[in-house]
Amino acid sequence: MSVHNFLREFIEGSLFNDLETMQHAKPLDPTAQWGHLAYPIVMTCSAGIEVLGVLTSEEDPSRSKANFCHYWRTYLYPDPGPKREAAEAVYVLARCGITHSFAAKLPSVEKGTGRHLIHQNGVLIIDCLQLAEDFKRSYRDHIQPIALGTFAGTVTAETMNKQLKRLIVIGLKQIGEHQEAIERLDVVITDGRDAALEVPVTESLARASTDFPTKPSK
């Protein structure tokens, strides 16, 4: 799997379409305070920011904060100023707060208010819709051209392919560590329609880890 195909399937396909669905979702009760999916939108954006931070740097993929902050400062909000410098604060207070306890550590996460990366009485405010749109814009403006080989810079499609391979190798190792527990679970009984599931994930990833062209596929 080349990075071009990875981005097309997992970022442009899965992640962006999940974001689109959540951006338009509304709670069943229109008067409800909760149920607007603001936290899941921030979490999905954070996952995208982090993985693209891995692919566009030479950092260890396990260095979560470094990769998040790298993408935030280099591609998401590259202009010098308070938004760029808020990278670590957003990572620690919003990204980690939601991930580990489903509670942002003080930031107010809103949806569609237009109040984004500002503060009120010292409380950080994030508009999840604006974050999602800014993330998609940064991908279109910076990452797509790199993956397609139309951007001349220090980061290239080859750089991204190398980092993707590192991610896959880590994934294979982690799958192996938990394979015994997985295989103790009930087995899916298929009728032929789930043919994709019949190929072991370890075999699929192993095949992908050896298939990295230096140039993106057309």
C-alpha positions as CSV (number, residue, x, y, z in Angstrom):
1,M,0.0,0.0,0.0
2,S,1.5,3.3,-1.0
3,V,0.9,6.4,1.0
4,H,-1.2,7.8,-1.8
5,N,-3.6,4.8,-1.5
6,F,-3.5,5.0,2.3
7,L,-4.6,8.6,2.3
8,R,-7.3,8.0,-0.3
9,E,-8.8,5.1,1.7
10,F,-8.3,6.2,5.3
11,I,-8.2,10.0,5.3
12,E,-10.2,11.0,2.3
13,G,-12.5,8.0,2.6
14,S,-13.1,6.9,6.1
15,L,-12.1,9.9,8.2
16,F,-13.5,12.7,6.0
17,N,-16.8,10.9,5.5
18,D,-17.2,10.2,9.2
19,L,-16.5,13.9,9.8
20,E,-19.1,14.9,7.3
21,T,-21.7,12.7,8.9
22,M,-20.9,14.0,12.4
23,Q,-20.8,17.6,11.3
24,H,-24.4,17.4,10.1
25,A,-25.7,15.2,12.9
26,K,-28.2,16.6,15.4
27,P,-29.6,15.1,18.7
28,L,-33.0,13.5,18.5
29,D,-34.2,16.2,20.9
30,P,-33.5,19.6,19.3
31,T,-33.5,21.2,22.7
32,A,-30.9,18.8,24.2
33,Q,-27.6,20.2,25.6
34,W,-25.7,17.0,24.6
35,G,-25.7,14.7,21.6
36,H,-24.2,17.1,19.0
37,L,-21.1,14.9,18.6
38,A,-18.8,17.8,19.3
39,Y,-16.3,15.7,21.3
40,P,-16.2,12.9,18.7
41,I,-15.5,15.5,16.0
42,V,-12.5,16.9,17.9
43,M,-11.3,13.3,18.6
44,T,-11.5,12.3,14.9
45,C,-9.7,15.5,13.9
46,S,-7.1,14.8,16.5
47,A,-6.5,11.3,15.1
48,G,-6.1,12.7,11.6
49,I,-3.7,15.4,12.9
50,E,-1.6,12.9,14.7
51,V,-1.3,10.3,11.9
52,L,-0.5,13.0,9.3
53,G,2.0,14.4,11.8
54,V,3.7,11.0,11.8
55,L,3.7,10.7,8.0
56,T,5.2,14.2,7.5
57,S,8.0,14.0,10.0
58,E,10.8,11.7,11.0
59,E,9.5,11.3,14.5
60,D,8.9,8.0,16.2
61,P,5.2,7.2,15.5
62,S,4.8,6.5,19.2
63,R,5.6,10.1,20.1
64,S,2.0,11.2,20.1
65,K,2.3,14.8,21.3
66,A,5.3,15.6,19.1
67,N,3.5,14.3,16.0
68,F,0.3,16.2,16.9
69,C,2.1,19.4,17.5
70,H,4.3,19.0,14.4
71,Y,1.2,18.9,12.1
72,W,-0.6,21.6,14.0
73,R,2.2,24.1,13.7
74,T,3.5,23.1,10.3
75,Y,0.3,22.6,8.3
76,L,-2.9,23.3,10.3
77,Y,-2.0,26.7,11.7
78,P,1.4,27.6,10.3
79,D,1.1,31.4,10.6
80,P,3.1,32.7,13.6
81,G,0.7,33.7,16.4
82,P,-1.4,32.4,19.3
83,K,-3.3,29.7,17.3
84,R,0.0,28.1,16.2
85,E,1.3,28.3,19.7
86,A,-1.8,26.7,21.2
87,A,-0.8,23.3,19.8
88,E,0.4,21.7,23.0
89,A,-2.5,23.2,25.0
90,V,-5.1,21.7,22.7
91,Y,-3.3,18.4,22.7
92,V,-3.1,18.1,26.5
93,L,-6.4,19.7,27.4
94,A,-8.7,18.7,24.6
95,R,-7.2,15.7,22.8
96,C,-6.0,13.9,25.9
97,G,-8.9,15.0,28.0
98,I,-11.5,13.5,25.6
99,T,-9.4,10.4,24.8
100,H,-8.8,9.4,28.4
101,S,-11.9,10.5,30.3
102,F,-14.3,11.8,27.6
103,A,-14.0,15.2,29.3
104,A,-12.1,18.1,28.0
105,K,-9.8,19.4,30.7
106,L,-11.4,22.9,30.9
107,P,-11.8,23.8,27.2
108,S,-15.3,24.5,26.1
109,V,-16.0,22.5,22.9
110,E,-18.8,24.1,20.9
111,K,-20.4,23.3,17.5
112,G,-21.1,25.9,14.9
113,T,-20.8,29.0,17.2
114,G,-17.8,30.4,15.2
115,R,-15.9,30.9,18.4
116,H,-12.7,29.0,17.7
117,L,-9.4,29.1,19.4
118,I,-10.2,32.0,21.6
119,H,-10.7,32.2,25.3
120,Q,-13.2,33.6,27.8
121,N,-12.1,34.3,31.3
122,G,-9.1,32.0,30.7
123,V,-11.2,29.1,29.3
124,L,-10.1,27.8,25.9
125,I,-13.0,27.6,23.4
126,I,-12.9,25.3,20.4
127,D,-15.5,25.2,17.6
128,C,-15.4,21.6,16.4
129,L,-16.9,22.5,13.0
130,Q,-14.2,25.1,12.4
131,L,-11.5,22.7,13.5
132,A,-12.8,20.1,11.0
133,E,-12.9,22.5,8.2
134,D,-9.4,23.8,8.9
135,F,-8.1,20.3,9.1
136,K,-9.6,19.4,5.7
137,R,-8.3,22.6,4.2
138,S,-4.8,21.8,5.5
139,Y,-5.0,18.4,4.0
140,R,-6.0,19.7,0.6
141,D,-3.5,22.6,0.6
142,H,-0.5,20.7,1.9
143,I,-0.7,16.9,2.2
144,Q,-2.4,16.0,-1.1
145,P,0.3,17.9,-3.2
146,I,3.1,16.2,-1.3
147,A,1.5,12.7,-1.8
148,L,0.9,13.4,-5.5
149,G,4.5,14.7,-6.0
150,T,3.4,18.1,-7.1
151,F,5.0,20.0,-4.1
152,A,8.7,20.6,-3.9
153,G,9.9,20.5,-0.4
154,T,11.8,18.6,2.2
155,V,8.9,16.3,2.8
156,T,8.1,14.0,-0.1
157,A,5.9,11.0,-1.0
158,E,9.0,8.9,-0.3
159,T,9.3,10.3,3.2
160,M,5.7,9.6,3.8
161,N,6.0,6.1,2.5
162,K,8.9,5.4,4.9
163,Q,6.9,6.6,7.8
164,L,3.8,4.6,6.8
165,K,5.9,1.5,6.7
166,R,7.0,2.2,10.3
167,L,3.4,2.5,11.3
168,I,2.5,-0.8,9.7
169,V,5.5,-2.6,11.3
170,I,4.3,-1.3,14.7
171,G,0.8,-2.5,13.9
172,L,2.0,-5.9,13.0
173,K,4.0,-6.2,16.3
174,Q,1.0,-5.1,18.3
175,I,-1.4,-7.6,16.5
176,G,1.1,-10.4,17.2
177,E,1.2,-9.5,20.9
178,H,-2.6,-9.8,21.2
179,Q,-3.3,-12.5,18.6
180,E,-3.8,-15.3,21.1
181,A,-6.5,-13.3,23.0
182,I,-8.2,-12.4,19.7
183,E,-8.3,-16.0,18.5
184,R,-10.0,-17.1,21.7
185,L,-13.1,-15.0,20.6
186,D,-15.9,-16.6,18.6
187,V,-15.2,-17.0,14.9
188,V,-17.3,-15.2,12.3
189,I,-19.2,-17.7,10.2
190,T,-19.5,-16.3,6.7
191,D,-21.6,-17.2,3.7
192,G,-19.1,-15.9,1.2
193,R,-20.1,-12.3,1.3
194,D,-17.4,-11.5,3.9
195,A,-14.5,-12.7,1.7
196,A,-12.3,-9.8,2.8
197,L,-12.4,-11.1,6.4
198,E,-11.1,-14.5,5.3
199,V,-7.6,-13.0,4.7
200,P,-5.8,-12.8,8.0
201,V,-5.1,-9.2,9.0
202,T,-1.5,-10.1,9.7
203,E,-1.1,-11.4,6.2
204,S,-2.7,-8.3,4.7
205,L,-0.4,-5.9,6.7
206,A,2.7,-8.0,6.0
207,R,2.0,-7.8,2.3
208,A,1.4,-4.0,2.5
209,S,4.6,-3.5,4.5
210,T,6.7,-4.8,1.5
211,D,4.9,-2.8,-1.1
212,F,6.1,0.8,-0.9
213,P,6.9,2.5,-4.3
214,T,9.1,5.5,-4.1
215,K,6.6,7.4,-6.1
216,P,2.8,7.6,-5.6
217,S,0.7,5.4,-7.8
218,K,-1.3,7.2,-10.4
